[in-house]
Amino acid sequence: MAKDILTVEIKRIPLEVENSGLGGMELAELAAQVETYMMQLQADGEIDTLKQALYAALHFASQAYLKSQNEGGKRQEELSRLDELILKLKVAQEK
């Protein structure tokens, strides 16, 4: 069976992504969100692209995790932990 490959672009870098049940429009929207978040990180200070990508991955993974955990009533606690983790990462990046 042939794989359904979609191409998206983030920061002028074309990426071929295997379709995981998302349509082209949804995948393009997610790529745009990632690019926007990476641009916000760049505006906050000079960070190389790899670190931007890693921060963006962590940000969106934590959002997905928190959304799944939100049903258990731990949202506020998890948000606090997430804020602490992001702050620690930014402080470590500045060193």
PDB file of N, CA, C and O in Angstrom:
ATOM      1  N   MET A   1       0.839  -1.166   0.000  1.00  0.00           N
ATOM      2  CA  MET A   1       0.000   0.000   0.000  1.00  0.00           C
ATOM      3  C   MET A   1       0.898   1.248   0.000  1.00  0.00           C
ATOM      4  O   MET A   1       1.841   1.340   0.786  1.00  0.00           O
ATOM      5  N   ALA A   2       0.601   2.190  -0.871  1.00  0.00           N
ATOM      6  CA  ALA A   2       1.399   3.413  -0.984  1.00  0.00           C
ATOM      7  C   ALA A   2       1.128   4.332   0.201  1.00  0.00           C
ATOM      8  O   ALA A   2      -0.003   4.468   0.667  1.00  0.00           O
ATOM      9  N   LYS A   3       2.196   4.953   0.671  1.00  0.00           N
ATOM     10  CA  LYS A   3       2.064   5.899   1.777  1.00  0.00           C
ATOM     11  C   LYS A   3       1.605   7.237   1.217  1.00  0.00           C
ATOM     12  O   LYS A   3       2.027   7.654   0.139  1.00  0.00           O
ATOM     13  N   ASP A   4       0.732   7.905   1.971  1.00  0.00           N
ATOM     14  CA  ASP A   4       0.250   9.221   1.588  1.00  0.00           C
ATOM     15  C   ASP A   4       1.189  10.253   2.204  1.00  0.00           C
ATOM     16  O   ASP A   4       1.169  10.459   3.417  1.00  0.00           O
ATOM     17  N   ILE A   5       2.010  10.900   1.383  1.00  0.00           N
ATOM     18  CA  ILE A   5       3.000  11.858   1.849  1.00  0.00           C
ATOM     19  C   ILE A   5       2.515  13.272   1.519  1.00  0.00           C
ATOM     20  O   ILE A   5       2.143  13.561   0.382  1.00  0.00           O
ATOM     21  N   LEU A   6       2.526  14.132   2.513  1.00  0.00           N
ATOM     22  CA  LEU A   6       2.161  15.536   2.332  1.00  0.00           C
ATOM     23  C   LEU A   6       3.399  16.382   2.574  1.00  0.00           C
ATOM     24  O   LEU A   6       4.252  16.026   3.387  1.00  0.00           O
ATOM     25  N   THR A   7       3.496  17.494   1.871  1.00  0.00           N
ATOM     26  CA  THR A   7       4.627  18.395   2.042  1.00  0.00           C
ATOM     27  C   THR A   7       4.143  19.680   2.690  1.00  0.00           C
ATOM     28  O   THR A   7       3.190  20.304   2.223  1.00  0.00           O
ATOM     29  N   VAL A   8       4.810  20.072   3.772  1.00  0.00           N
ATOM     30  CA  VAL A   8       4.546  21.346   4.435  1.00  0.00           C
ATOM     31  C   VAL A   8       5.865  22.096   4.516  1.00  0.00           C
ATOM     32  O   VAL A   8       6.935  21.518   4.325  1.00  0.00           O
ATOM     33  N   GLU A   9       5.780  23.375   4.799  1.00  0.00           N
ATOM     34  CA  GLU A   9       6.980  24.191   4.888  1.00  0.00           C
ATOM     35  C   GLU A   9       6.969  24.952   6.212  1.00  0.00           C
ATOM     36  O   GLU A   9       5.981  25.592   6.570  1.00  0.00           O
ATOM     37  N   ILE A  10       8.083  24.869   6.927  1.00  0.00           N
ATOM     38  CA  ILE A  10       8.263  25.612   8.173  1.00  0.00           C
ATOM     39  C   ILE A  10       9.573  26.370   8.053  1.00  0.00           C
ATOM     40  O   ILE A  10      10.636  25.778   7.864  1.00  0.00           O
ATOM     41  N   LYS A  11       9.482  27.685   8.164  1.00  0.00           N
ATOM     42  CA  LYS A  11      10.660  28.563   8.054  1.00  0.00           C
ATOM     43  C   LYS A  11      11.438  28.286   6.772  1.00  0.00           C
ATOM     44  O   LYS A  11      12.662  28.154   6.786  1.00  0.00           O
ATOM     45  N   ARG A  12      10.713  28.203   5.681  1.00  0.00           N
ATOM     46  CA  ARG A  12      11.250  27.987   4.335  1.00  0.00           C
ATOM     47  C   ARG A  12      11.932  26.630   4.174  1.00  0.00           C
ATOM     48  O   ARG A  12      12.717  26.446   3.244  1.00  0.00           O
ATOM     49  N   ILE A  13      11.651  25.695   5.048  1.00  0.00           N
ATOM     50  CA  ILE A  13      12.214  24.347   4.937  1.00  0.00           C
ATOM     51  C   ILE A  13      11.065  23.396   4.593  1.00  0.00           C
ATOM     52  O   ILE A  13      10.166  23.196   5.410  1.00  0.00           O
ATOM     53  N   PRO A  14      11.086  22.808   3.393  1.00  0.00           N
ATOM     54  CA  PRO A  14      10.027  21.863   3.036  1.00  0.00           C
ATOM     55  C   PRO A  14      10.204  20.541   3.797  1.00  0.00           C
ATOM     56  O   PRO A  14      11.306  19.999   3.880  1.00  0.00           O
ATOM     57  N   LEU A  15       9.120  20.049   4.336  1.00  0.00           N
ATOM     58  CA  LEU A  15       9.138  18.782   5.074  1.00  0.00           C
ATOM     59  C   LEU A  15       8.107  17.843   4.470  1.00  0.00           C
ATOM     60  O   LEU A  15       6.952  18.220   4.273  1.00  0.00           O
ATOM     61  N   GLU A  16       8.528  16.628   4.178  1.00  0.00           N
ATOM     62  CA  GLU A  16       7.600  15.618   3.700  1.00  0.00           C
ATOM     63  C   GLU A  16       7.129  14.819   4.904  1.00  0.00           C
ATOM     64  O   GLU A  16       7.933  14.221   5.619  1.00  0.00           O
ATOM     65  N   VAL A  17       5.814  14.817   5.122  1.00  0.00           N
ATOM     66  CA  VAL A  17       5.240  14.197   6.309  1.00  0.00           C
ATOM     67  C   VAL A  17       4.253  13.118   5.874  1.00  0.00           C
ATOM     68  O   VAL A  17       3.394  13.349   5.024  1.00  0.00           O
ATOM     69  N   GLU A  18       4.392  11.944   6.471  1.00  0.00           N
ATOM     70  CA  GLU A  18       3.436  10.877   6.189  1.00  0.00           C
ATOM     71  C   GLU A  18       2.097  11.239   6.809  1.00  0.00           C
ATOM     72  O   GLU A  18       2.032  11.642   7.970  1.00  0.00           O
ATOM     73  N   ASN A  19       1.047  11.098   6.045  1.00  0.00           N
ATOM     74  CA  ASN A  19      -0.286  11.446   6.517  1.00  0.00           C
ATOM     75  C   ASN A  19      -0.660  10.558   7.694  1.00  0.00           C
ATOM     76  O   ASN A  19      -0.636   9.331   7.598  1.00  0.00           O
ATOM     77  N   SER A  20      -1.007  11.200   8.808  1.00  0.00           N
ATOM     78  CA  SER A  20      -1.374  10.458  10.017  1.00  0.00           C
ATOM     79  C   SER A  20      -2.851  10.634  10.326  1.00  0.00           C
ATOM     80  O   SER A  20      -3.252  10.622  11.490  1.00  0.00           O
ATOM     81  N   GLY A  21      -3.656  10.795   9.292  1.00  0.00           N
ATOM     82  CA  GLY A  21      -5.086  10.967   9.492  1.00  0.00           C
ATOM     83  C   GLY A  21      -5.521  12.417   9.374  1.00  0.00           C
ATOM     84  O   GLY A  21      -6.717  12.708   9.394  1.00  0.00           O
ATOM     85  N   LEU A  22      -4.576  13.318   9.255  1.00  0.00           N
ATOM     86  CA  LEU A  22      -4.903  14.728   9.075  1.00  0.00           C
ATOM     87  C   LEU A  22      -4.941  15.044   7.588  1.00  0.00           C
ATOM     88  O   LEU A  22      -4.207  14.453   6.797  1.00  0.00           O
ATOM     89  N   GLY A  23      -5.796  15.971   7.222  1.00  0.00           N
ATOM     90  CA  GLY A  23      -5.831  16.423   5.837  1.00  0.00           C
ATOM     91  C   GLY A  23      -4.752  17.449   5.590  1.00  0.00           C
ATOM     92  O   GLY A  23      -4.094  17.911   6.522  1.00  0.00           O
ATOM     93  N   GLY A  24      -4.574  17.800   4.350  1.00  0.00           N
ATOM     94  CA  GLY A  24      -3.569  18.774   3.983  1.00  0.00           C
ATOM     95  C   GLY A  24      -3.798  20.122   4.635  1.00  0.00           C
ATOM     96  O   GLY A  24      -2.840  20.775   5.047  1.00  0.00           O
ATOM     97  N   MET A  25      -5.044  20.552   4.738  1.00  0.00           N
ATOM     98  CA  MET A  25      -5.358  21.841   5.357  1.00  0.00           C
ATOM     99  C   MET A  25      -5.007  21.838   6.839  1.00  0.00           C
ATOM    100  O   MET A  25      -4.426  22.798   7.344  1.00  0.00           O
ATOM    101  N   GLU A  26      -5.356  20.764   7.534  1.00  0.00           N
ATOM    102  CA  GLU A  26      -5.056  20.682   8.963  1.00  0.00           C
ATOM    103  C   GLU A  26      -3.557  20.654   9.207  1.00  0.00           C
ATOM    104  O   GLU A  26      -3.054  21.315  10.115  1.00  0.00           O
ATOM    105  N   LEU A  27      -2.854  19.891   8.398  1.00  0.00           N
ATOM    106  CA  LEU A  27      -1.402  19.794   8.553  1.00  0.00           C
ATOM    107  C   LEU A  27      -0.733  21.134   8.244  1.00  0.00           C
ATOM    108  O   LEU A  27       0.224  21.519   8.916  1.00  0.00           O
ATOM    109  N   ALA A  28      -1.231  21.840   7.237  1.00  0.00           N
ATOM    110  CA  ALA A  28      -0.692  23.162   6.905  1.00  0.00           C
ATOM    111  C   ALA A  28      -0.948  24.143   8.050  1.00  0.00           C
ATOM    112  O   ALA A  28      -0.093  24.974   8.358  1.00  0.00           O
ATOM    113  N   GLU A  29      -2.118  24.050   8.680  1.00  0.00           N
ATOM    114  CA  GLU A  29      -2.438  24.927   9.815  1.00  0.00           C
ATOM    115  C   GLU A  29      -1.517  24.640  10.994  1.00  0.00           C
ATOM    116  O   GLU A  29      -1.043  25.568  11.650  1.00  0.00           O
ATOM    117  N   LEU A  30      -1.260  23.369  11.269  1.00  0.00           N
ATOM    118  CA  LEU A  30      -0.340  23.020  12.353  1.00  0.00           C
ATOM    119  C   LEU A  30       1.072  23.522  12.055  1.00  0.00           C
ATOM    120  O   LEU A  30       1.753  24.032  12.945  1.00  0.00           O
ATOM    121  N   ALA A  31       1.506  23.379  10.816  1.00  0.00           N
ATOM    122  CA  ALA A  31       2.834  23.869  10.432  1.00  0.00           C
ATOM    123  C   ALA A  31       2.911  25.383  10.613  1.00  0.00           C
ATOM    124  O   ALA A  31       3.933  25.908  11.055  1.00  0.00           O
ATOM    125  N   ALA A  32       1.835  26.080  10.272  1.00  0.00           N
ATOM    126  CA  ALA A  32       1.800  27.537  10.448  1.00  0.00           C
ATOM    127  C   ALA A  32       1.871  27.903  11.927  1.00  0.00           C
ATOM    128  O   ALA A  32       2.536  28.874  12.289  1.00  0.00           O
ATOM    129  N   GLN A  33       1.199  27.145  12.783  1.00  0.00           N
ATOM    130  CA  GLN A  33       1.253  27.401  14.223  1.00  0.00           C
ATOM    131  C   GLN A  33       2.678  27.190  14.752  1.00  0.00           C
ATOM    132  O   GLN A  33       3.165  27.976  15.565  1.00  0.00           O
ATOM    133  N   VAL A  34       3.333  26.138  14.291  1.00  0.00           N
ATOM    134  CA  VAL A  34       4.710  25.869  14.716  1.00  0.00           C
ATOM    135  C   VAL A  34       5.618  27.013  14.266  1.00  0.00           C
ATOM    136  O   VAL A  34       6.443  27.498  15.040  1.00  0.00           O
ATOM    137  N   GLU A  35       5.462  27.441  13.012  1.00  0.00           N
ATOM    138  CA  GLU A  35       6.296  28.526  12.501  1.00  0.00           C
ATOM    139  C   GLU A  35       6.059  29.818  13.273  1.00  0.00           C
ATOM    140  O   GLU A  35       7.007  30.541  13.579  1.00  0.00           O
ATOM    141  N   THR A  36       4.802  30.114  13.590  1.00  0.00           N
ATOM    142  CA  THR A  36       4.474  31.316  14.363  1.00  0.00           C
ATOM    143  C   THR A  36       5.115  31.254  15.742  1.00  0.00           C
ATOM    144  O   THR A  36       5.675  32.246  16.209  1.00  0.00           O
ATOM    145  N   TYR A  37       5.038  30.103  16.398  1.00  0.00           N
ATOM    146  CA  TYR A  37       5.642  29.953  17.722  1.00  0.00           C
ATOM    147  C   TYR A  37       7.156  30.118  17.644  1.00  0.00           C
ATOM    148  O   TYR A  37       7.756  30.759  18.507  1.00  0.00           O
ATOM    149  N   MET A  38       7.775  29.544  16.617  1.00  0.00           N
ATOM    150  CA  MET A  38       9.216  29.674  16.457  1.00  0.00           C
ATOM    151  C   MET A  38       9.616  31.134  16.217  1.00  0.00           C
ATOM    152  O   MET A  38      10.655  31.583  16.701  1.00  0.00           O
ATOM    153  N   MET A  39       8.795  31.865  15.476  1.00  0.00           N
ATOM    154  CA  MET A  39       9.064  33.288  15.236  1.00  0.00           C
ATOM    155  C   MET A  39       8.942  34.093  16.530  1.00  0.00           C
ATOM    156  O   MET A  39       9.683  35.055  16.732  1.00  0.00           O
ATOM    157  N   GLN A  40       8.010  33.706  17.410  1.00  0.00           N
ATOM    158  CA  GLN A  40       7.885  34.370  18.707  1.00  0.00           C
ATOM    159  C   GLN A  40       9.133  34.135  19.546  1.00  0.00           C
ATOM    160  O   GLN A  40       9.621  35.046  20.215  1.00  0.00           O
ATOM    161  N   LEU A  41       9.642  32.920  19.507  1.00  0.00           N
ATOM    162  CA  LEU A  41      10.875  32.617  20.239  1.00  0.00           C
ATOM    163  C   LEU A  41      12.024  33.452  19.693  1.00  0.00           C
ATOM    164  O   LEU A  41      12.834  33.978  20.458  1.00  0.00           O
ATOM    165  N   GLN A  42      12.093  33.573  18.388  1.00  0.00           N
ATOM    166  CA  GLN A  42      13.161  34.363  17.762  1.00  0.00           C
ATOM    167  C   GLN A  42      13.046  35.830  18.185  1.00  0.00           C
ATOM    168  O   GLN A  42      14.063  36.486  18.413  1.00  0.00           O
ATOM    169  N   ALA A  43      11.834  36.343  18.290  1.00  0.00           N
ATOM    170  CA  ALA A  43      11.622  37.739  18.686  1.00  0.00           C
ATOM    171  C   ALA A  43      12.051  37.979  20.131  1.00  0.00           C
ATOM    172  O   ALA A  43      12.465  39.083  20.484  1.00  0.00           O
ATOM    173  N   ASP A  44      11.952  36.946  20.965  1.00  0.00           N
ATOM    174  CA  ASP A  44      12.332  37.066  22.377  1.00  0.00           C
ATOM    175  C   ASP A  44      13.845  37.135  22.561  1.00  0.00           C
ATOM    176  O   ASP A  44      14.313  37.581  23.609  1.00  0.00           O
ATOM    177  N   GLY A  45      14.600  36.714  21.587  1.00  0.00           N
ATOM    178  CA  GLY A  45      16.059  36.723  21.686  1.00  0.00           C
ATOM    179  C   GLY A  45      16.652  35.859  20.601  1.00  0.00           C
ATOM    180  O   GLY A  45      15.938  35.096  19.950  1.00  0.00           O
ATOM    181  N   GLU A  46      17.921  35.968  20.403  1.00  0.00           N
ATOM    182  CA  GLU A  46      18.599  35.211  19.353  1.00  0.00           C
ATOM    183  C   GLU A  46      18.756  33.754  19.784  1.00  0.00           C
ATOM    184  O   GLU A  46      19.550  33.432  20.668  1.00  0.00           O
ATOM    185  N   ILE A  47      17.989  32.892  19.145  1.00  0.00           N
ATOM    186  CA  ILE A  47      18.032  31.459  19.426  1.00  0.00           C
ATOM    187  C   ILE A  47      18.208  30.750  18.092  1.00  0.00           C
ATOM    188  O   ILE A  47      17.543  31.095  17.115  1.00  0.00           O
ATOM    189  N   ASP A  48      19.091  29.765  18.040  1.00  0.00           N
ATOM    190  CA  ASP A  48      19.275  29.070  16.774  1.00  0.00           C
ATOM    191  C   ASP A  48      18.042  28.232  16.429  1.00  0.00           C
ATOM    192  O   ASP A  48      17.222  27.925  17.294  1.00  0.00           O
ATOM    193  N   THR A  49      17.931  27.877  15.176  1.00  0.00           N
ATOM    194  CA  THR A  49      16.745  27.207  14.654  1.00  0.00           C
ATOM    195  C   THR A  49      16.482  25.866  15.325  1.00  0.00           C
ATOM    196  O   THR A  49      15.328  25.510  15.561  1.00  0.00           O
ATOM    197  N   LEU A  50      17.529  25.126  15.633  1.00  0.00           N
ATOM    198  CA  LEU A  50      17.339  23.830  16.290  1.00  0.00           C
ATOM    199  C   LEU A  50      16.691  24.016  17.659  1.00  0.00           C
ATOM    200  O   LEU A  50      15.756  23.295  18.005  1.00  0.00           O
ATOM    201  N   LYS A  51      17.180  24.973  18.435  1.00  0.00           N
ATOM    202  CA  LYS A  51      16.580  25.217  19.752  1.00  0.00           C
ATOM    203  C   LYS A  51      15.148  25.699  19.606  1.00  0.00           C
ATOM    204  O   LYS A  51      14.284  25.320  20.396  1.00  0.00           O
ATOM    205  N   GLN A  52      14.885  26.535  18.598  1.00  0.00           N
ATOM    206  CA  GLN A  52      13.515  26.977  18.350  1.00  0.00           C
ATOM    207  C   GLN A  52      12.611  25.771  18.082  1.00  0.00           C
ATOM    208  O   GLN A  52      11.506  25.679  18.615  1.00  0.00           O
ATOM    209  N   ALA A  53      13.097  24.857  17.254  1.00  0.00           N
ATOM    210  CA  ALA A  53      12.314  23.671  16.912  1.00  0.00           C
ATOM    211  C   ALA A  53      12.065  22.805  18.141  1.00  0.00           C
ATOM    212  O   ALA A  53      10.968  22.277  18.323  1.00  0.00           O
ATOM    213  N   LEU A  54      13.082  22.661  18.980  1.00  0.00           N
ATOM    214  CA  LEU A  54      12.922  21.848  20.186  1.00  0.00           C
ATOM    215  C   LEU A  54      11.952  22.490  21.170  1.00  0.00           C
ATOM    216  O   LEU A  54      11.112  21.806  21.754  1.00  0.00           O
ATOM    217  N   TYR A  55      12.068  23.809  21.357  1.00  0.00           N
ATOM    218  CA  TYR A  55      11.117  24.512  22.227  1.00  0.00           C
ATOM    219  C   TYR A  55       9.699  24.391  21.680  1.00  0.00           C
ATOM    220  O   TYR A  55       8.753  24.169  22.435  1.00  0.00           O
ATOM    221  N   ALA A  56       9.556  24.538  20.365  1.00  0.00           N
ATOM    222  CA  ALA A  56       8.234  24.426  19.752  1.00  0.00           C
ATOM    223  C   ALA A  56       7.670  23.017  19.940  1.00  0.00           C
ATOM    224  O   ALA A  56       6.491  22.855  20.251  1.00  0.00           O
ATOM    225  N   ALA A  57       8.511  22.001  19.751  1.00  0.00           N
ATOM    226  CA  ALA A  57       8.057  20.619  19.948  1.00  0.00           C
ATOM    227  C   ALA A  57       7.610  20.399  21.380  1.00  0.00           C
ATOM    228  O   ALA A  57       6.569  19.791  21.628  1.00  0.00           O
ATOM    229  N   LEU A  58       8.396  20.892  22.320  1.00  0.00           N
ATOM    230  CA  LEU A  58       8.040  20.754  23.733  1.00  0.00           C
ATOM    231  C   LEU A  58       6.746  21.504  24.044  1.00  0.00           C
ATOM    232  O   LEU A  58       5.887  21.003  24.768  1.00  0.00           O
ATOM    233  N   HIS A  59       6.617  22.698  23.495  1.00  0.00           N
ATOM    234  CA  HIS A  59       5.420  23.502  23.724  1.00  0.00           C
ATOM    235  C   HIS A  59       4.163  22.778  23.243  1.00  0.00           C
ATOM    236  O   HIS A  59       3.192  22.658  23.989  1.00  0.00           O
ATOM    237  N   PHE A  60       4.179  22.299  22.008  1.00  0.00           N
ATOM    238  CA  PHE A  60       2.995  21.657  21.453  1.00  0.00           C
ATOM    239  C   PHE A  60       2.750  20.272  22.066  1.00  0.00           C
ATOM    240  O   PHE A  60       1.601  19.858  22.216  1.00  0.00           O
ATOM    241  N   ALA A  61       3.808  19.568  22.415  1.00  0.00           N
ATOM    242  CA  ALA A  61       3.627  18.280  23.101  1.00  0.00           C
ATOM    243  C   ALA A  61       3.024  18.491  24.478  1.00  0.00           C
ATOM    244  O   ALA A  61       2.162  17.724  24.907  1.00  0.00           O
ATOM    245  N   SER A  62       3.472  19.525  25.170  1.00  0.00           N
ATOM    246  CA  SER A  62       2.920  19.791  26.503  1.00  0.00           C
ATOM    247  C   SER A  62       1.466  20.227  26.408  1.00  0.00           C
ATOM    248  O   SER A  62       0.662  19.881  27.273  1.00  0.00           O
ATOM    249  N   GLN A  63       1.116  20.981  25.371  1.00  0.00           N
ATOM    250  CA  GLN A  63      -0.290  21.362  25.194  1.00  0.00           C
ATOM    251  C   GLN A  63      -1.155  20.125  24.972  1.00  0.00           C
ATOM    252  O   GLN A  63      -2.237  20.008  25.547  1.00  0.00           O
ATOM    253  N   ALA A  64      -0.680  19.209  24.142  1.00  0.00           N
ATOM    254  CA  ALA A  64      -1.431  17.974  23.887  1.00  0.00           C
ATOM    255  C   ALA A  64      -1.553  17.140  25.161  1.00  0.00           C
ATOM    256  O   ALA A  64      -2.612  16.580  25.445  1.00  0.00           O
ATOM    257  N   TYR A  65      -0.469  17.061  25.920  1.00  0.00           N
ATOM    258  CA  TYR A  65      -0.478  16.315  27.180  1.00  0.00           C
ATOM    259  C   TYR A  65      -1.462  16.932  28.161  1.00  0.00           C
ATOM    260  O   TYR A  65      -2.265  16.235  28.781  1.00  0.00           O
ATOM    261  N   LEU A  66      -1.385  18.258  28.292  1.00  0.00           N
ATOM    262  CA  LEU A  66      -2.280  18.931  29.232  1.00  0.00           C
ATOM    263  C   LEU A  66      -3.741  18.785  28.820  1.00  0.00           C
ATOM    264  O   LEU A  66      -4.623  18.663  29.670  1.00  0.00           O
ATOM    265  N   LYS A  67      -3.987  18.799  27.542  1.00  0.00           N
ATOM    266  CA  LYS A  67      -5.361  18.624  27.073  1.00  0.00           C
ATOM    267  C   LYS A  67      -5.881  17.237  27.462  1.00  0.00           C
ATOM    268  O   LYS A  67      -7.028  17.090  27.883  1.00  0.00           O
ATOM    269  N   SER A  68      -5.031  16.235  27.317  1.00  0.00           N
ATOM    270  CA  SER A  68      -5.459  14.881  27.685  1.00  0.00           C
ATOM    271  C   SER A  68      -5.600  14.731  29.200  1.00  0.00           C
ATOM    272  O   SER A  68      -6.449  13.972  29.666  1.00  0.00           O
ATOM    273  N   GLN A  69      -4.779  15.445  29.973  1.00  0.00           N
ATOM    274  CA  GLN A  69      -4.832  15.370  31.424  1.00  0.00           C
ATOM    275  C   GLN A  69      -5.923  16.266  32.022  1.00  0.00           C
ATOM    276  O   GLN A  69      -6.339  16.072  33.164  1.00  0.00           O
ATOM    277  N   ASN A  70      -6.376  17.240  31.244  1.00  0.00           N
ATOM    278  CA  ASN A  70      -7.360  18.198  31.725  1.00  0.00           C
ATOM    279  C   ASN A  70      -8.625  17.503  32.204  1.00  0.00           C
ATOM    280  O   ASN A  70      -9.289  17.985  33.122  1.00  0.00           O
ATOM    281  N   GLU A  71      -8.957  16.391  31.599  1.00  0.00           N
ATOM    282  CA  GLU A  71     -10.159  15.664  31.980  1.00  0.00           C
ATOM    283  C   GLU A  71     -10.059  15.121  33.402  1.00  0.00           C
ATOM    284  O   GLU A  71     -11.081  14.836  34.026  1.00  0.00           O
ATOM    285  N   GLY A  72      -8.852  14.976  33.916  1.00  0.00           N
ATOM    286  CA  GLY A  72      -8.650  14.484  35.271  1.00  0.00           C
ATOM    287  C   GLY A  72      -8.644  15.576  36.318  1.00  0.00           C
ATOM    288  O   GLY A  72      -8.517  15.271  37.504  1.00  0.00           O
ATOM    289  N   GLY A  73      -8.774  16.827  35.937  1.00  0.00           N
ATOM    290  CA  GLY A  73      -8.843  17.925  36.885  1.00  0.00           C
ATOM    291  C   GLY A  73      -7.497  18.452  37.363  1.00  0.00           C
ATOM    292  O   GLY A  73      -7.441  19.174  38.359  1.00  0.00           O
ATOM    293  N   LYS A  74      -6.416  18.109  36.678  1.00  0.00           N
ATOM    294  CA  LYS A  74      -5.091  18.545  37.125  1.00  0.00           C
ATOM    295  C   LYS A  74      -4.549  19.687  36.280  1.00  0.00           C
ATOM    296  O   LYS A  74      -3.344  19.940  36.293  1.00  0.00           O
ATOM    297  N   ARG A  75      -5.390  20.363  35.563  1.00  0.00           N
ATOM    298  CA  ARG A  75      -4.938  21.378  34.609  1.00  0.00           C
ATOM    299  C   ARG A  75      -4.085  22.463  35.264  1.00  0.00           C
ATOM    300  O   ARG A  75      -3.002  22.763  34.762  1.00  0.00           O
ATOM    301  N   GLN A  76      -4.527  23.043  36.340  1.00  0.00           N
ATOM    302  CA  GLN A  76      -3.797  24.156  36.955  1.00  0.00           C
ATOM    303  C   GLN A  76      -2.425  23.712  37.448  1.00  0.00           C
ATOM    304  O   GLN A  76      -1.437  24.424  37.270  1.00  0.00           O
ATOM    305  N   GLU A  77      -2.365  22.540  38.066  1.00  0.00           N
ATOM    306  CA  GLU A  77      -1.088  22.024  38.537  1.00  0.00           C
ATOM    307  C   GLU A  77      -0.131  21.785  37.375  1.00  0.00           C
ATOM    308  O   GLU A  77       1.052  22.115  37.461  1.00  0.00           O
ATOM    309  N   GLU A  78      -0.641  21.215  36.297  1.00  0.00           N
ATOM    310  CA  GLU A  78       0.191  20.935  35.137  1.00  0.00           C
ATOM    311  C   GLU A  78       0.652  22.225  34.462  1.00  0.00           C
ATOM    312  O   GLU A  78       1.788  22.305  33.994  1.00  0.00           O
ATOM    313  N   LEU A  79      -0.216  23.232  34.406  1.00  0.00           N
ATOM    314  CA  LEU A  79       0.178  24.514  33.828  1.00  0.00           C
ATOM    315  C   LEU A  79       1.311  25.147  34.629  1.00  0.00           C
ATOM    316  O   LEU A  79       2.235  25.733  34.064  1.00  0.00           O
ATOM    317  N   SER A  80       1.228  25.022  35.937  1.00  0.00           N
ATOM    318  CA  SER A  80       2.278  25.556  36.793  1.00  0.00           C
ATOM    319  C   SER A  80       3.601  24.836  36.531  1.00  0.00           C
ATOM    320  O   SER A  80       4.649  25.474  36.426  1.00  0.00           O
ATOM    321  N   ARG A  81       3.550  23.523  36.428  1.00  0.00           N
ATOM    322  CA  ARG A  81       4.755  22.741  36.132  1.00  0.00           C
ATOM    323  C   ARG A  81       5.326  23.110  34.771  1.00  0.00           C
ATOM    324  O   ARG A  81       6.538  23.242  34.605  1.00  0.00           O
ATOM    325  N   LEU A  82       4.439  23.274  33.805  1.00  0.00           N
ATOM    326  CA  LEU A  82       4.871  23.635  32.461  1.00  0.00           C
ATOM    327  C   LEU A  82       5.556  24.992  32.456  1.00  0.00           C
ATOM    328  O   LEU A  82       6.608  25.151  31.837  1.00  0.00           O
ATOM    329  N   ASP A  83       4.975  25.970  33.137  1.00  0.00           N
ATOM    330  CA  ASP A  83       5.587  27.299  33.220  1.00  0.00           C
ATOM    331  C   ASP A  83       6.971  27.224  33.860  1.00  0.00           C
ATOM    332  O   ASP A  83       7.902  27.883  33.398  1.00  0.00           O
ATOM    333  N   GLU A  84       7.111  26.433  34.912  1.00  0.00           N
ATOM    334  CA  GLU A  84       8.404  26.269  35.567  1.00  0.00           C
ATOM    335  C   GLU A  84       9.422  25.639  34.615  1.00  0.00           C
ATOM    336  O   GLU A  84      10.574  26.068  34.560  1.00  0.00           O
ATOM    337  N   LEU A  85       8.991  24.621  33.868  1.00  0.00           N
ATOM    338  CA  LEU A  85       9.876  23.938  32.934  1.00  0.00           C
ATOM    339  C   LEU A  85      10.331  24.879  31.824  1.00  0.00           C
ATOM    340  O   LEU A  85      11.512  24.901  31.480  1.00  0.00           O
ATOM    341  N   ILE A  86       9.424  25.642  31.270  1.00  0.00           N
ATOM    342  CA  ILE A  86       9.774  26.586  30.206  1.00  0.00           C
ATOM    343  C   ILE A  86      10.741  27.645  30.740  1.00  0.00           C
ATOM    344  O   ILE A  86      11.702  28.007  30.062  1.00  0.00           O
ATOM    345  N   LEU A  87      10.491  28.133  31.938  1.00  0.00           N
ATOM    346  CA  LEU A  87      11.385  29.123  32.536  1.00  0.00           C
ATOM    347  C   LEU A  87      12.786  28.546  32.732  1.00  0.00           C
ATOM    348  O   LEU A  87      13.776  29.212  32.433  1.00  0.00           O
ATOM    349  N   LYS A  88      12.875  27.312  33.232  1.00  0.00           N
ATOM    350  CA  LYS A  88      14.165  26.658  33.416  1.00  0.00           C
ATOM    351  C   LYS A  88      14.897  26.484  32.100  1.00  0.00           C
ATOM    352  O   LYS A  88      16.111  26.678  32.028  1.00  0.00           O
ATOM    353  N   LEU A  89      14.154  26.114  31.047  1.00  0.00           N
ATOM    354  CA  LEU A  89      14.776  25.930  29.736  1.00  0.00           C
ATOM    355  C   LEU A  89      15.305  27.251  29.188  1.00  0.00           C
ATOM    356  O   LEU A  89      16.392  27.294  28.612  1.00  0.00           O
ATOM    357  N   LYS A  90      14.549  28.317  29.364  1.00  0.00           N
ATOM    358  CA  LYS A  90      14.993  29.620  28.877  1.00  0.00           C
ATOM    359  C   LYS A  90      16.222  30.096  29.650  1.00  0.00           C
ATOM    360  O   LYS A  90      17.151  30.649  29.062  1.00  0.00           O
ATOM    361  N   VAL A  91      16.228  29.884  30.964  1.00  0.00           N
ATOM    362  CA  VAL A  91      17.392  30.284  31.793  1.00  0.00           C
ATOM    363  C   VAL A  91      18.610  29.465  31.362  1.00  0.00           C
ATOM    364  O   VAL A  91      19.709  30.007  31.242  1.00  0.00           O
ATOM    365  N   ALA A  92      18.423  28.182  31.131  1.00  0.00           N
ATOM    366  CA  ALA A  92      19.534  27.329  30.717  1.00  0.00           C
ATOM    367  C   ALA A  92      20.048  27.736  29.342  1.00  0.00           C
ATOM    368  O   ALA A  92      21.249  27.667  29.081  1.00  0.00           O
ATOM    369  N   GLN A  93      19.158  28.152  28.477  1.00  0.00           N
ATOM    370  CA  GLN A  93      19.540  28.573  27.140  1.00  0.00           C
ATOM    371  C   GLN A  93      20.364  29.850  27.166  1.00  0.00           C
ATOM    372  O   GLN A  93      21.239  30.040  26.321  1.00  0.00           O
ATOM    373  N   GLU A  94      20.097  30.721  28.121  1.00  0.00           N
ATOM    374  CA  GLU A  94      20.801  31.998  28.234  1.00  0.00           C
ATOM    375  C   GLU A  94      22.232  31.836  28.742  1.00  0.00           C
ATOM    376  O   GLU A  94      23.048  32.741  28.572  1.00  0.00           O
ATOM    377  N   LYS A  95      22.544  30.717  29.351  1.00  0.00           N
ATOM    378  CA  LYS A  95      23.881  30.502  29.908  1.00  0.00           C
ATOM    379  C   LYS A  95      24.888  30.204  28.831  1.00  0.00           C
ATOM    380  O   LYS A  95      26.065  29.997  29.127  1.00  0.00           O
TER     381      LYS A  95
END
